[in-house]
Amino acid sequence: LTLRNLVTRLQAEKQKSGPILCGVCEEAPAAFDCEQCGFELCESCRNTQHQKGKFKAHTVVPLGQWSKARPKLCPLHRKDLDLFCVKDQCTVCIYCLQLSGDHQHHQV
Protein backbone atom coordinates (compact mmCIF):
# COMPACT_ATOMS: atom_id res chain seq x y z
CA LEU A 1 0.00 0.00 0.00
CA THR A 2 1.62 3.23 -1.11
CA LEU A 3 0.97 6.70 0.23
CA ARG A 4 -0.59 7.68 -3.10
CA ASN A 5 -3.08 4.78 -2.91
CA LEU A 6 -3.93 5.61 0.69
CA VAL A 7 -4.52 9.28 -0.15
CA THR A 8 -6.70 8.32 -3.12
CA ARG A 9 -8.82 6.00 -0.96
CA LEU A 10 -9.21 8.61 1.77
CA GLN A 11 -10.19 11.26 -0.74
CA ALA A 12 -12.84 8.99 -2.24
CA GLU A 13 -14.27 8.29 1.21
CA LYS A 14 -14.28 11.98 2.12
CA GLN A 15 -16.07 12.92 -1.09
CA LYS A 16 -18.82 10.42 -0.29
CA SER A 17 -19.29 11.80 3.22
CA GLY A 18 -19.50 15.54 2.45
CA PRO A 19 -16.99 18.36 2.40
CA ILE A 20 -13.29 17.63 2.68
CA LEU A 21 -12.11 18.38 6.20
CA CYS A 22 -8.77 19.79 7.23
CA GLY A 23 -6.12 17.05 7.53
CA VAL A 24 -4.66 18.73 10.64
CA CYS A 25 -7.57 19.73 12.91
CA GLU A 26 -10.11 17.39 11.22
CA GLU A 27 -12.91 19.85 12.08
CA ALA A 28 -13.02 22.78 9.65
CA PRO A 29 -13.63 22.49 5.91
CA ALA A 30 -10.43 22.44 3.89
CA ALA A 31 -9.62 25.40 1.67
CA PHE A 32 -6.02 24.59 0.68
CA ASP A 33 -3.80 21.73 -0.50
CA CYS A 34 -0.16 21.25 0.48
CA GLU A 35 1.79 20.03 -2.56
CA GLN A 36 4.54 18.36 -0.53
CA CYS A 37 2.63 16.40 2.10
CA GLY A 38 -0.75 16.12 0.38
CA PHE A 39 -2.73 17.43 3.37
CA GLU A 40 -5.89 19.43 2.87
CA LEU A 41 -5.81 22.45 5.18
CA CYS A 42 -8.34 24.89 6.60
CA GLU A 43 -7.39 28.56 6.67
CA SER A 44 -6.62 28.53 10.39
CA CYS A 45 -4.26 25.52 10.25
CA ARG A 46 -2.60 26.88 7.11
CA ASN A 47 -1.82 30.13 8.91
CA THR A 48 -0.69 28.52 12.17
CA GLN A 49 0.41 24.88 11.98
CA HIS A 50 1.66 24.82 8.39
CA GLN A 51 3.82 27.94 8.74
CA LYS A 52 6.26 26.50 11.30
CA GLY A 53 9.45 24.48 11.07
CA LYS A 54 9.97 22.44 7.92
CA PHE A 55 6.40 23.14 6.81
CA LYS A 56 7.41 26.75 5.99
CA ALA A 57 9.09 25.51 2.81
CA HIS A 58 5.94 23.70 1.61
CA THR A 59 3.85 25.08 -1.24
CA VAL A 60 0.21 25.59 -0.26
CA VAL A 61 -2.34 26.29 -3.01
CA PRO A 62 -6.12 26.79 -3.05
CA LEU A 63 -8.03 23.51 -2.86
CA GLY A 64 -8.31 21.83 -6.24
CA GLN A 65 -5.52 23.74 -8.00
CA TRP A 66 -3.01 20.95 -7.46
CA SER A 67 -3.73 17.76 -9.36
CA LYS A 68 -3.04 14.90 -6.96
CA ALA A 69 -3.86 12.47 -9.74
CA ARG A 70 -0.67 13.53 -11.52
CA PRO A 71 2.22 11.85 -9.71
CA LYS A 72 5.18 14.06 -8.94
CA LEU A 73 8.59 12.73 -9.83
CA CYS A 74 11.73 12.78 -7.75
CA PRO A 75 14.08 15.31 -9.34
CA LEU A 76 17.08 13.12 -8.51
CA HIS A 77 15.82 9.65 -9.54
CA ARG A 78 12.82 10.48 -11.82
CA LYS A 79 10.64 8.02 -9.86
CA ASP A 80 7.20 8.64 -8.32
CA LEU A 81 7.25 10.48 -5.00
CA ASP A 82 4.90 7.98 -3.38
CA LEU A 83 6.34 7.72 0.15
CA PHE A 84 6.26 10.27 2.98
CA CYS A 85 9.35 10.73 5.17
CA VAL A 86 8.09 11.45 8.68
CA LYS A 87 11.41 12.87 9.92
CA ASP A 88 11.85 15.37 7.08
CA GLN A 89 8.11 15.94 6.44
CA CYS A 90 8.36 15.48 2.67
CA THR A 91 7.56 13.00 -0.06
CA VAL A 92 10.35 10.74 -1.30
CA CYS A 93 10.79 8.02 -3.89
CA ILE A 94 11.83 4.47 -3.05
CA TYR A 95 15.39 5.19 -4.21
CA CYS A 96 15.69 8.17 -1.86
CA LEU A 97 14.67 5.88 0.96
CA GLN A 98 16.89 2.93 0.09
CA LEU A 99 19.85 4.26 -1.90
CA SER A 100 20.66 7.85 -1.01
CA GLY A 101 21.90 8.89 2.40
CA ASP A 102 19.36 11.68 2.84
CA HIS A 103 16.44 9.50 3.93
CA GLN A 104 17.94 6.11 4.70
CA HIS A 105 16.58 4.59 7.92
CA HIS A 106 13.91 7.29 8.27
CA GLN A 107 10.36 6.35 9.20
CA VAL A 108 7.91 6.49 6.28
Residue, then its C-alpha position, 0 to 999 in steps of 0.5 A: l500500500t503506497l501513500r498515493n493509494l492511501v490518499t486516493r482512498l481517503q479522498a474517495e471516502k471523504q467525497k462520499s461523506g461531504p466536504i473535505l475536512c482539514g487534515v490537521c484539525e479534522e474539524a473545519p472544511a479544507a480550503f487549501d492543498c499542500e503540494q509536498c505532504g498532500f494534506e488538505l488544510c483549513e485557513s486557520c491551520r494553514n496560517t498557524q500549523h503549516q507555517k512553522g518548522k519544515f512546513k514553511a518551505h511547503t507550497v500551499v495552493p487553493l483547494g483543487q488547484w493541485s492535481k493529486a492524480r498527476p504523480k510528482l517525480c523525484p528530481l534526482h531519480r525520476k521516480d514517483l514520489d509515493l512515500f512520505c518521510v516522517k522525519d523530514q516531512c516530505t515526499v520521497c521516492i523508493y530510491c531516496l529511501q533505500l539508496s541515497g543517504d538523505h532519507q535512509h533509515h527514516q520512518v515512512 
